[in-house]
Amino acid sequence: MQNPPFEDVARRAYELFISRGAEHGRDLDDWLEAERELGTNGKPSGRVRTSSSTGHSVKPAARRKSH
């Protein structure tokens, strides 16, 4: 099974953002949760993403916890 289309993940991440009161600063958490929900068999895709602000690779396991 293929990874979900970018647009589907973006839509679901936005829904998650809205559902928790449009609180800013958790965009990566929302994106990863959307991927988990929509991904193959409910598992994260494991793809490496590039941060648009730094250009560095960001792996799901490397994300920082919110305080």
PQR file of N, CA, C, O and H, with PARSE charges and radii, in Angstrom:
ATOM      1  N   MET A   1       0.838  -1.178   0.000 -0.4000 1.5000
ATOM      2  CA  MET A   1       0.000   0.000   0.000 -0.0000 2.0000
ATOM      3  C   MET A   1       0.888   1.248   0.000  0.5500 1.7000
ATOM      4  O   MET A   1       1.918   1.278   0.672 -0.5500 1.4000
ATOM      5  N   GLN A   2       0.489   2.270  -0.749 -0.4000 1.5000
ATOM      6  CA  GLN A   2       1.276   3.487  -0.854 -0.0000 2.0000
ATOM      7  C   GLN A   2       1.021   4.414   0.326  0.5500 1.7000
ATOM      8  O   GLN A   2       0.038   4.274   1.053 -0.5500 1.4000
ATOM      9  H   GLN A   2      -0.348   2.245  -1.295  0.4000 1.0000
ATOM     10  N   ASN A   3       1.940   5.370   0.494 -0.4000 1.5000
ATOM     11  CA  ASN A   3       1.749   6.411   1.490 -0.0000 2.0000
ATOM     12  C   ASN A   3       0.600   7.301   1.049  0.5500 1.7000
ATOM     13  O   ASN A   3       0.343   7.435  -0.148 -0.5500 1.4000
ATOM     14  H   ASN A   3       2.739   5.484  -0.097  0.4000 1.0000
ATOM     15  N   PRO A   4      -0.093   7.910   2.000 -0.5600 1.5000
ATOM     16  CA  PRO A   4      -1.211   8.774   1.632  0.2800 2.0000
ATOM     17  C   PRO A   4      -0.729   9.999   0.864  0.5500 1.7000
ATOM     18  O   PRO A   4       0.398  10.450   1.066 -0.5500 1.4000
ATOM     19  N   PRO A   5      -1.562  10.539  -0.009 -0.5600 1.5000
ATOM     20  CA  PRO A   5      -1.175  11.742  -0.751  0.2800 2.0000
ATOM     21  C   PRO A   5      -0.911  12.917   0.191  0.5500 1.7000
ATOM     22  O   PRO A   5      -1.537  13.041   1.244 -0.5500 1.4000
ATOM     23  N   PHE A   6       0.020  13.767  -0.204 -0.4000 1.5000
ATOM     24  CA  PHE A   6       0.385  14.947   0.575 -0.0000 2.0000
ATOM     25  C   PHE A   6      -0.853  15.748   0.977  0.5500 1.7000
ATOM     26  O   PHE A   6      -0.973  16.163   2.130 -0.5500 1.4000
ATOM     27  H   PHE A   6       0.529  13.666  -1.059  0.4000 1.0000
ATOM     28  N   GLU A   7      -1.763  15.965   0.047 -0.4000 1.5000
ATOM     29  CA  GLU A   7      -2.955  16.776   0.304 -0.0000 2.0000
ATOM     30  C   GLU A   7      -3.817  16.172   1.407  0.5500 1.7000
ATOM     31  O   GLU A   7      -4.385  16.900   2.221 -0.5500 1.4000
ATOM     32  H   GLU A   7      -1.666  15.627  -0.890  0.4000 1.0000
ATOM     33  N   ASP A   8      -3.916  14.847   1.438 -0.4000 1.5000
ATOM     34  CA  ASP A   8      -4.707  14.179   2.476 -0.0000 2.0000
ATOM     35  C   ASP A   8      -4.070  14.368   3.853  0.5500 1.7000
ATOM     36  O   ASP A   8      -4.763  14.621   4.839 -0.5500 1.4000
ATOM     37  H   ASP A   8      -3.454  14.255   0.778  0.4000 1.0000
ATOM     38  N   VAL A   9      -2.747  14.243   3.907 -0.4000 1.5000
ATOM     39  CA  VAL A   9      -2.042  14.432   5.177 -0.0000 2.0000
ATOM     40  C   VAL A   9      -2.189  15.885   5.629  0.5500 1.7000
ATOM     41  O   VAL A   9      -2.453  16.150   6.802 -0.5500 1.4000
ATOM     42  H   VAL A   9      -2.184  14.038   3.106  0.4000 1.0000
ATOM     43  N   ALA A  10      -2.020  16.818   4.704 -0.4000 1.5000
ATOM     44  CA  ALA A  10      -2.147  18.237   5.038 -0.0000 2.0000
ATOM     45  C   ALA A  10      -3.546  18.551   5.558  0.5500 1.7000
ATOM     46  O   ALA A  10      -3.695  19.278   6.541 -0.5500 1.4000
ATOM     47  H   ALA A  10      -1.806  16.603   3.751  0.4000 1.0000
ATOM     48  N   ARG A  11      -4.563  18.010   4.909 -0.4000 1.5000
ATOM     49  CA  ARG A  11      -5.950  18.241   5.341 -0.0000 2.0000
ATOM     50  C   ARG A  11      -6.174  17.699   6.747  0.5500 1.7000
ATOM     51  O   ARG A  11      -6.766  18.375   7.588 -0.5500 1.4000
ATOM     52  H   ARG A  11      -4.442  17.420   4.111  0.4000 1.0000
ATOM     53  N   ARG A  12      -5.698  16.470   7.007 -0.4000 1.5000
ATOM     54  CA  ARG A  12      -5.897  15.861   8.329 -0.0000 2.0000
ATOM     55  C   ARG A  12      -5.097  16.606   9.398  0.5500 1.7000
ATOM     56  O   ARG A  12      -5.584  16.788  10.514 -0.5500 1.4000
ATOM     57  H   ARG A  12      -5.217  15.921   6.324  0.4000 1.0000
ATOM     58  N   ALA A  13      -3.885  17.034   9.075 -0.4000 1.5000
ATOM     59  CA  ALA A  13      -3.084  17.795  10.037 -0.0000 2.0000
ATOM     60  C   ALA A  13      -3.789  19.100  10.395  0.5500 1.7000
ATOM     61  O   ALA A  13      -3.772  19.514  11.555 -0.5500 1.4000
ATOM     62  H   ALA A  13      -3.490  16.886   8.168  0.4000 1.0000
ATOM     63  N   TYR A  14      -4.402  19.744   9.420 -0.4000 1.5000
ATOM     64  CA  TYR A  14      -5.149  20.975   9.678 -0.0000 2.0000
ATOM     65  C   TYR A  14      -6.364  20.688  10.560  0.5500 1.7000
ATOM     66  O   TYR A  14      -6.668  21.467  11.463 -0.5500 1.4000
ATOM     67  H   TYR A  14      -4.415  19.407   8.478  0.4000 1.0000
ATOM     68  N   GLU A  15      -7.051  19.593  10.312 -0.4000 1.5000
ATOM     69  CA  GLU A  15      -8.190  19.213  11.153 -0.0000 2.0000
ATOM     70  C   GLU A  15      -7.747  19.007  12.595  0.5500 1.7000
ATOM     71  O   GLU A  15      -8.436  19.432  13.522 -0.5500 1.4000
ATOM     72  H   GLU A  15      -6.804  18.960   9.578  0.4000 1.0000
ATOM     73  N   LEU A  16      -6.608  18.361  12.788 -0.4000 1.5000
ATOM     74  CA  LEU A  16      -6.078  18.161  14.140 -0.0000 2.0000
ATOM     75  C   LEU A  16      -5.748  19.496  14.794  0.5500 1.7000
ATOM     76  O   LEU A  16      -6.054  19.704  15.968 -0.5500 1.4000
ATOM     77  H   LEU A  16      -6.049  18.015  12.035  0.4000 1.0000
ATOM     78  N   PHE A  17      -5.127  20.399  14.047 -0.4000 1.5000
ATOM     79  CA  PHE A  17      -4.797  21.737  14.527 -0.0000 2.0000
ATOM     80  C   PHE A  17      -6.059  22.468  14.998  0.5500 1.7000
ATOM     81  O   PHE A  17      -6.073  23.049  16.083 -0.5500 1.4000
ATOM     82  H   PHE A  17      -4.878  20.230  13.093  0.4000 1.0000
ATOM     83  N   ILE A  18      -7.099  22.439  14.194 -0.4000 1.5000
ATOM     84  CA  ILE A  18      -8.358  23.101  14.544 -0.0000 2.0000
ATOM     85  C   ILE A  18      -9.008  22.419  15.743  0.5500 1.7000
ATOM     86  O   ILE A  18      -9.539  23.097  16.623 -0.5500 1.4000
ATOM     87  H   ILE A  18      -7.088  21.967  13.312  0.4000 1.0000
ATOM     88  N   SER A  19      -8.975  21.105  15.789 -0.4000 1.5000
ATOM     89  CA  SER A  19      -9.659  20.360  16.854 -0.0000 2.0000
ATOM     90  C   SER A  19      -9.074  20.622  18.240  0.5500 1.7000
ATOM     91  O   SER A  19      -9.762  20.421  19.241 -0.5500 1.4000
ATOM     92  H   SER A  19      -8.545  20.555  15.074  0.4000 1.0000
ATOM     93  N   ARG A  20      -7.828  21.064  18.319 -0.4000 1.5000
ATOM     94  CA  ARG A  20      -7.248  21.366  19.633 -0.0000 2.0000
ATOM     95  C   ARG A  20      -7.161  22.860  19.869  0.5500 1.7000
ATOM     96  O   ARG A  20      -6.328  23.327  20.647 -0.5500 1.4000
ATOM     97  H   ARG A  20      -7.269  21.228  17.506  0.4000 1.0000
ATOM     98  N   GLY A  21      -8.025  23.613  19.193 -0.4000 1.5000
ATOM     99  CA  GLY A  21      -8.138  25.035  19.475 -0.0000 2.0000
ATOM    100  C   GLY A  21      -7.197  25.921  18.679  0.5500 1.7000
ATOM    101  O   GLY A  21      -6.955  27.061  19.076 -0.5500 1.4000
ATOM    102  H   GLY A  21      -8.701  23.234  18.561  0.4000 1.0000
ATOM    103  N   ALA A  22      -6.664  25.439  17.577 -0.4000 1.5000
ATOM    104  CA  ALA A  22      -5.772  26.215  16.710 -0.0000 2.0000
ATOM    105  C   ALA A  22      -4.545  26.741  17.463  0.5500 1.7000
ATOM    106  O   ALA A  22      -4.079  27.855  17.219 -0.5500 1.4000
ATOM    107  H   ALA A  22      -6.861  24.514  17.254  0.4000 1.0000
ATOM    108  N   GLU A  23      -4.037  25.921  18.377 -0.4000 1.5000
ATOM    109  CA  GLU A  23      -2.838  26.268  19.147 -0.0000 2.0000
ATOM    110  C   GLU A  23      -1.614  26.125  18.245  0.5500 1.7000
ATOM    111  O   GLU A  23      -1.350  25.045  17.716 -0.5500 1.4000
ATOM    112  H   GLU A  23      -4.416  25.016  18.575  0.4000 1.0000
ATOM    113  N   HIS A  24      -0.882  27.197  18.075 -0.4000 1.5000
ATOM    114  CA  HIS A  24       0.303  27.184  17.219 -0.0000 2.0000
ATOM    115  C   HIS A  24       1.486  26.517  17.923  0.5500 1.7000
ATOM    116  O   HIS A  24       1.514  26.417  19.150 -0.5500 1.4000
ATOM    117  H   HIS A  24      -1.096  28.074  18.505  0.4000 1.0000
ATOM    118  N   GLY A  25       2.460  26.063  17.133 -0.4000 1.5000
ATOM    119  CA  GLY A  25       3.689  25.504  17.682 -0.0000 2.0000
ATOM    120  C   GLY A  25       3.725  23.993  17.726  0.5500 1.7000
ATOM    121  O   GLY A  25       4.716  23.418  18.176 -0.5500 1.4000
ATOM    122  H   GLY A  25       2.437  26.144  16.137  0.4000 1.0000
ATOM    123  N   ARG A  26       2.669  23.328  17.268 -0.4000 1.5000
ATOM    124  CA  ARG A  26       2.653  21.866  17.297 -0.0000 2.0000
ATOM    125  C   ARG A  26       2.407  21.299  15.903  0.5500 1.7000
ATOM    126  O   ARG A  26       1.849  20.212  15.755 -0.5500 1.4000
ATOM    127  H   ARG A  26       1.864  23.795  16.902  0.4000 1.0000
ATOM    128  N   ASP A  27       2.829  22.047  14.881 -0.4000 1.5000
ATOM    129  CA  ASP A  27       2.569  21.627  13.509 -0.0000 2.0000
ATOM    130  C   ASP A  27       3.212  20.285  13.167  0.5500 1.7000
ATOM    131  O   ASP A  27       2.608  19.473  12.465 -0.5500 1.4000
ATOM    132  H   ASP A  27       3.282  22.930  15.001  0.4000 1.0000
ATOM    133  N   LEU A  28       4.418  20.044  13.650 -0.4000 1.5000
ATOM    134  CA  LEU A  28       5.068  18.775  13.366 -0.0000 2.0000
ATOM    135  C   LEU A  28       4.313  17.623  14.029  0.5500 1.7000
ATOM    136  O   LEU A  28       4.135  16.566  13.423 -0.5500 1.4000
ATOM    137  H   LEU A  28       4.909  20.703  14.220  0.4000 1.0000
ATOM    138  N   ASP A  29       3.872  17.825  15.266 -0.4000 1.5000
ATOM    139  CA  ASP A  29       3.083  16.797  15.953 -0.0000 2.0000
ATOM    140  C   ASP A  29       1.808  16.490  15.168  0.5500 1.7000
ATOM    141  O   ASP A  29       1.445  15.327  14.994 -0.5500 1.4000
ATOM    142  H   ASP A  29       4.017  18.684  15.758  0.4000 1.0000
ATOM    143  N   ASP A  30       1.133  17.533  14.698 -0.4000 1.5000
ATOM    144  CA  ASP A  30      -0.096  17.342  13.922 -0.0000 2.0000
ATOM    145  C   ASP A  30       0.193  16.582  12.631  0.5500 1.7000
ATOM    146  O   ASP A  30      -0.553  15.677  12.259 -0.5500 1.4000
ATOM    147  H   ASP A  30       1.428  18.478  14.840  0.4000 1.0000
ATOM    148  N   TRP A  31       1.280  16.955  11.948 -0.4000 1.5000
ATOM    149  CA  TRP A  31       1.624  16.306  10.689 -0.0000 2.0000
ATOM    150  C   TRP A  31       1.929  14.823  10.910  0.5500 1.7000
ATOM    151  O   TRP A  31       1.445  13.965  10.172 -0.5500 1.4000
ATOM    152  H   TRP A  31       1.886  17.690  12.250  0.4000 1.0000
ATOM    153  N   LEU A  32       2.726  14.534  11.918 -0.4000 1.5000
ATOM    154  CA  LEU A  32       3.095  13.139  12.183 -0.0000 2.0000
ATOM    155  C   LEU A  32       1.884  12.315  12.609  0.5500 1.7000
ATOM    156  O   LEU A  32       1.757  11.152  12.225 -0.5500 1.4000
ATOM    157  H   LEU A  32       3.120  15.230  12.518  0.4000 1.0000
ATOM    158  N   GLU A  33       1.000  12.909  13.394 -0.4000 1.5000
ATOM    159  CA  GLU A  33      -0.223  12.209  13.784 -0.0000 2.0000
ATOM    160  C   GLU A  33      -1.086  11.932  12.559  0.5500 1.7000
ATOM    161  O   GLU A  33      -1.635  10.838  12.425 -0.5500 1.4000
ATOM    162  H   GLU A  33       1.102  13.854  13.706  0.4000 1.0000
ATOM    163  N   ALA A  34      -1.212  12.902  11.674 -0.4000 1.5000
ATOM    164  CA  ALA A  34      -1.984  12.704  10.445 -0.0000 2.0000
ATOM    165  C   ALA A  34      -1.376  11.579   9.611  0.5500 1.7000
ATOM    166  O   ALA A  34      -2.105  10.744   9.074 -0.5500 1.4000
ATOM    167  H   ALA A  34      -0.767  13.790  11.783  0.4000 1.0000
ATOM    168  N   GLU A  35      -0.054  11.551   9.498 -0.4000 1.5000
ATOM    169  CA  GLU A  35       0.600  10.460   8.771 -0.0000 2.0000
ATOM    170  C   GLU A  35       0.325   9.114   9.418  0.5500 1.7000
ATOM    171  O   GLU A  35       0.071   8.127   8.727 -0.5500 1.4000
ATOM    172  H   GLU A  35       0.538  12.229   9.934  0.4000 1.0000
ATOM    173  N   ARG A  36       0.376   9.075  10.744 -0.4000 1.5000
ATOM    174  CA  ARG A  36       0.095   7.817  11.451 -0.0000 2.0000
ATOM    175  C   ARG A  36      -1.325   7.351  11.163  0.5500 1.7000
ATOM    176  O   ARG A  36      -1.562   6.176  10.883 -0.5500 1.4000
ATOM    177  H   ARG A  36       0.582   9.876  11.305  0.4000 1.0000
ATOM    178  N   GLU A  37      -2.266   8.286  11.236 -0.4000 1.5000
ATOM    179  CA  GLU A  37      -3.669   7.925  11.016 -0.0000 2.0000
ATOM    180  C   GLU A  37      -3.933   7.477   9.584  0.5500 1.7000
ATOM    181  O   GLU A  37      -4.726   6.563   9.359 -0.5500 1.4000
ATOM    182  H   GLU A  37      -2.074   9.241  11.464  0.4000 1.0000
ATOM    183  N   LEU A  38      -3.288   8.099   8.628 -0.4000 1.5000
ATOM    184  CA  LEU A  38      -3.563   7.825   7.221 -0.0000 2.0000
ATOM    185  C   LEU A  38      -2.574   6.867   6.571  0.5500 1.7000
ATOM    186  O   LEU A  38      -2.799   6.388   5.460 -0.5500 1.4000
ATOM    187  H   LEU A  38      -2.644   8.842   8.810  0.4000 1.0000
ATOM    188  N   GLY A  39      -1.478   6.594   7.271 -0.4000 1.5000
ATOM    189  CA  GLY A  39      -0.407   5.781   6.684 -0.0000 2.0000
ATOM    190  C   GLY A  39      -0.787   4.326   6.513  0.5500 1.7000
ATOM    191  O   GLY A  39      -1.862   3.891   6.925 -0.5500 1.4000
ATOM    192  H   GLY A  39      -1.295   6.983   8.174  0.4000 1.0000
ATOM    193  N   THR A  40       0.104   3.593   5.905 -0.4000 1.5000
ATOM    194  CA  THR A  40      -0.084   2.178   5.651 -0.0000 2.0000
ATOM    195  C   THR A  40      -0.310   1.426   6.956  0.5500 1.7000
ATOM    196  O   THR A  40       0.533   1.447   7.853 -0.5500 1.4000
ATOM    197  H   THR A  40       0.978   3.946   5.570  0.4000 1.0000
ATOM    198  N   ASN A  41      -1.441   0.770   7.050 -0.4000 1.5000
ATOM    199  CA  ASN A  41      -1.807  -0.014   8.235 -0.0000 2.0000
ATOM    200  C   ASN A  41      -1.722   0.791   9.529  0.5500 1.7000
ATOM    201  O   ASN A  41      -1.483   0.223  10.595 -0.5500 1.4000
ATOM    202  H   ASN A  41      -2.126   0.752   6.321  0.4000 1.0000
ATOM    203  N   GLY A  42      -1.913   2.102   9.449 -0.4000 1.5000
ATOM    204  CA  GLY A  42      -1.886   2.936  10.637 -0.0000 2.0000
ATOM    205  C   GLY A  42      -0.509   3.188  11.204  0.5500 1.7000
ATOM    206  O   GLY A  42      -0.384   3.708  12.313 -0.5500 1.4000
ATOM    207  H   GLY A  42      -2.106   2.564   8.584  0.4000 1.0000
ATOM    208  N   LYS A  43       0.543   2.825  10.458 -0.4000 1.5000
ATOM    209  CA  LYS A  43       1.904   3.017  10.941 -0.0000 2.0000
ATOM    210  C   LYS A  43       2.518   4.251  10.295  0.5500 1.7000
ATOM    211  O   LYS A  43       2.157   4.596   9.170 -0.5500 1.4000
ATOM    212  H   LYS A  43       0.442   2.402   9.557  0.4000 1.0000
ATOM    213  N   PRO A  44       3.444   4.927  10.987 -0.5600 1.5000
ATOM    214  CA  PRO A  44       4.131   6.059  10.364  0.2800 2.0000
ATOM    215  C   PRO A  44       4.877   5.602   9.117  0.5500 1.7000
ATOM    216  O   PRO A  44       5.320   4.457   9.035 -0.5500 1.4000
ATOM    217  N   SER A  45       5.011   6.493   8.158 -0.4000 1.5000
ATOM    218  CA  SER A  45       5.649   6.129   6.904 -0.0000 2.0000
ATOM    219  C   SER A  45       7.150   5.925   7.047  0.5500 1.7000
ATOM    220  O   SER A  45       7.745   5.176   6.272 -0.5500 1.4000
ATOM    221  H   SER A  45       4.651   7.424   8.224  0.4000 1.0000
ATOM    222  N   GLY A  46       7.784   6.591   8.044 -0.4000 1.5000
ATOM    223  CA  GLY A  46       9.225   6.479   8.230 -0.0000 2.0000
ATOM    224  C   GLY A  46      10.019   7.282   7.236  0.5500 1.7000
ATOM    225  O   GLY A  46      11.248   7.216   7.221 -0.5500 1.4000
ATOM    226  H   GLY A  46       7.300   7.199   8.674  0.4000 1.0000
ATOM    227  N   ARG A  47       9.328   8.048   6.397 -0.4000 1.5000
ATOM    228  CA  ARG A  47      10.017   8.874   5.404 -0.0000 2.0000
ATOM    229  C   ARG A  47      10.776   9.990   6.112  0.5500 1.7000
ATOM    230  O   ARG A  47      10.396  10.439   7.193 -0.5500 1.4000
ATOM    231  H   ARG A  47       8.330   8.101   6.409  0.4000 1.0000
ATOM    232  N   VAL A  48      11.836  10.414   5.487 -0.4000 1.5000
ATOM    233  CA  VAL A  48      12.598  11.543   5.999 -0.0000 2.0000
ATOM    234  C   VAL A  48      12.028  12.798   5.368  0.5500 1.7000
ATOM    235  O   VAL A  48      11.889  12.886   4.148 -0.5500 1.4000
ATOM    236  H   VAL A  48      12.145  10.050   4.608  0.4000 1.0000
ATOM    237  N   ARG A  49      11.704  13.753   6.199 -0.4000 1.5000
ATOM    238  CA  ARG A  49      11.178  15.027   5.732 -0.0000 2.0000
ATOM    239  C   ARG A  49      12.244  16.090   5.888  0.5500 1.7000
ATOM    240  O   ARG A  49      13.142  15.951   6.718 -0.5500 1.4000
ATOM    241  H   ARG A  49      11.816  13.681   7.190  0.4000 1.0000
ATOM    242  N   THR A  50      12.157  17.133   5.114 -0.4000 1.5000
ATOM    243  CA  THR A  50      13.080  18.244   5.218 -0.0000 2.0000
ATOM    244  C   THR A  50      12.354  19.420   5.827  0.5500 1.7000
ATOM    245  O   THR A  50      11.279  19.808   5.371 -0.5500 1.4000
ATOM    246  H   THR A  50      11.428  17.245   4.440  0.4000 1.0000
ATOM    247  N   SER A  51      12.946  19.980   6.853 -0.4000 1.5000
ATOM    248  CA  SER A  51      12.379  21.169   7.480 -0.0000 2.0000
ATOM    249  C   SER A  51      12.475  22.330   6.510  0.5500 1.7000
ATOM    250  O   SER A  51      13.548  22.611   5.975 -0.5500 1.4000
ATOM    251  H   SER A  51      13.819  19.665   7.224  0.4000 1.0000
ATOM    252  N   SER A  52      11.351  23.007   6.280 -0.4000 1.5000
ATOM    253  CA  SER A  52      11.357  24.117   5.339 -0.0000 2.0000
ATOM    254  C   SER A  52      12.164  25.303   5.867  0.5500 1.7000
ATOM    255  O   SER A  52      12.658  26.113   5.083 -0.5500 1.4000
ATOM    256  H   SER A  52      10.480  22.778   6.715  0.4000 1.0000
ATOM    257  N   SER A  53      12.298  25.408   7.173 -0.4000 1.5000
ATOM    258  CA  SER A  53      13.013  26.558   7.725 -0.0000 2.0000
ATOM    259  C   SER A  53      14.529  26.359   7.756  0.5500 1.7000
ATOM    260  O   SER A  53      15.282  27.328   7.657 -0.5500 1.4000
ATOM    261  H   SER A  53      11.896  24.749   7.810  0.4000 1.0000
ATOM    262  N   THR A  54      14.983  25.109   7.892 -0.4000 1.5000
ATOM    263  CA  THR A  54      16.421  24.871   8.018 -0.0000 2.0000
ATOM    264  C   THR A  54      17.018  24.100   6.856  0.5500 1.7000
ATOM    265  O   THR A  54      18.221  24.181   6.608 -0.5500 1.4000
ATOM    266  H   THR A  54      14.372  24.321   7.972  0.4000 1.0000
ATOM    267  N   GLY A  55      16.183  23.348   6.140 -0.4000 1.5000
ATOM    268  CA  GLY A  55      16.690  22.510   5.071 -0.0000 2.0000
ATOM    269  C   GLY A  55      17.304  21.217   5.567  0.5500 1.7000
ATOM    270  O   GLY A  55      17.825  20.442   4.766 -0.5500 1.4000
ATOM    271  H   GLY A  55      15.206  23.282   6.342  0.4000 1.0000
ATOM    272  N   HIS A  56      17.257  20.961   6.881 -0.4000 1.5000
ATOM    273  CA  HIS A  56      17.808  19.740   7.454 -0.0000 2.0000
ATOM    274  C   HIS A  56      16.762  18.635   7.448  0.5500 1.7000
ATOM    275  O   HIS A  56      15.560  18.897   7.483 -0.5500 1.4000
ATOM    276  H   HIS A  56      16.833  21.591   7.532  0.4000 1.0000
ATOM    277  N   SER A  57      17.234  17.413   7.404 -0.4000 1.5000
ATOM    278  CA  SER A  57      16.335  16.275   7.471 -0.0000 2.0000
ATOM    279  C   SER A  57      15.771  16.147   8.871  0.5500 1.7000
ATOM    280  O   SER A  57      16.459  16.384   9.864 -0.5500 1.4000
ATOM    281  H   SER A  57      18.210  17.201   7.375  0.4000 1.0000
ATOM    282  N   VAL A  58      14.506  15.768   8.929 -0.4000 1.5000
ATOM    283  CA  VAL A  58      13.833  15.585  10.214 -0.0000 2.0000
ATOM    284  C   VAL A  58      13.181  14.219  10.190  0.5500 1.7000
ATOM    285  O   VAL A  58      12.281  13.970   9.388 -0.5500 1.4000
ATOM    286  H   VAL A  58      13.947  15.575   8.122  0.4000 1.0000
ATOM    287  N   LYS A  59      13.627  13.338  11.059 -0.4000 1.5000
ATOM    288  CA  LYS A  59      13.023  12.014  11.152 -0.0000 2.0000
ATOM    289  C   LYS A  59      11.991  12.040  12.278  0.5500 1.7000
ATOM    290  O   LYS A  59      12.162  12.780  13.247 -0.5500 1.4000
ATOM    291  H   LYS A  59      14.358  13.540  11.710  0.4000 1.0000
ATOM    292  N   PRO A  60      10.912  11.237  12.168 -0.5600 1.5000
ATOM    293  CA  PRO A  60       9.890  11.230  13.204  0.2800 2.0000
ATOM    294  C   PRO A  60      10.434  10.983  14.608  0.5500 1.7000
ATOM    295  O   PRO A  60       9.974  11.615  15.559 -0.5500 1.4000
ATOM    296  N   ALA A  61      11.394  10.089  14.760 -0.4000 1.5000
ATOM    297  CA  ALA A  61      11.925   9.780  16.083 -0.0000 2.0000
ATOM    298  C   ALA A  61      12.767  10.914  16.649  0.5500 1.7000
ATOM    299  O   ALA A  61      13.048  10.927  17.847 -0.5500 1.4000
ATOM    300  H   ALA A  61      11.768   9.576  13.988  0.4000 1.0000
ATOM    301  N   ALA A  62      13.170  11.857  15.824 -0.4000 1.5000
ATOM    302  CA  ALA A  62      14.051  12.930  16.269 -0.0000 2.0000
ATOM    303  C   ALA A  62      13.293  14.171  16.731  0.5500 1.7000
ATOM    304  O   ALA A  62      13.911  15.176  17.082 -0.5500 1.4000
ATOM    305  H   ALA A  62      12.941  11.846  14.850  0.4000 1.0000
ATOM    306  N   ARG A  63      11.972  14.113  16.735 -0.4000 1.5000
ATOM    307  CA  ARG A  63      11.228  15.308  17.107 -0.0000 2.0000
ATOM    308  C   ARG A  63      11.354  15.618  18.587  0.5500 1.7000
ATOM    309  O   ARG A  63      11.536  14.727  19.417 -0.5500 1.4000
ATOM    310  H   ARG A  63      11.470  13.296  16.450  0.4000 1.0000
ATOM    311  N   ARG A  64      11.252  16.894  18.895 -0.4000 1.5000
ATOM    312  CA  ARG A  64      11.374  17.331  20.280 -0.0000 2.0000
ATOM    313  C   ARG A  64      10.028  17.269  20.959  0.5500 1.7000
ATOM    314  O   ARG A  64       8.987  17.418  20.321 -0.5500 1.4000
ATOM    315  H   ARG A  64      11.103  17.618  18.221  0.4000 1.0000
ATOM    316  N   LYS A  65      10.057  17.048  22.262 -0.4000 1.5000
ATOM    317  CA  LYS A  65       8.829  17.040  23.047 -0.0000 2.0000
ATOM    318  C   LYS A  65       8.467  18.472  23.435  0.5500 1.7000
ATOM    319  O   LYS A  65       9.339  19.292  23.721 -0.5500 1.4000
ATOM    320  H   LYS A  65      10.904  16.927  22.781  0.4000 1.0000
ATOM    321  N   SER A  66       7.184  18.750  23.439 -0.4000 1.5000
ATOM    322  CA  SER A  66       6.710  20.070  23.867 -0.0000 2.0000
ATOM    323  C   SER A  66       6.714  20.132  25.378  0.5500 1.7000
ATOM    324  O   SER A  66       6.455  19.135  26.052 -0.5500 1.4000
ATOM    325  H   SER A  66       6.476  18.083  23.206  0.4000 1.0000
ATOM    326  N   HIS A  67       7.006  21.294  25.900 -0.4000 1.5000
ATOM    327  CA  HIS A  67       6.986  21.466  27.364 -0.0000 2.0000
ATOM    328  C   HIS A  67       5.842  22.339  27.764  0.5500 1.7000
ATOM    329  O   HIS A  67       5.653  22.604  28.951 -0.5500 1.4000
ATOM    330  H   HIS A  67       7.216  22.103  25.353  0.4000 1.0000
TER
END
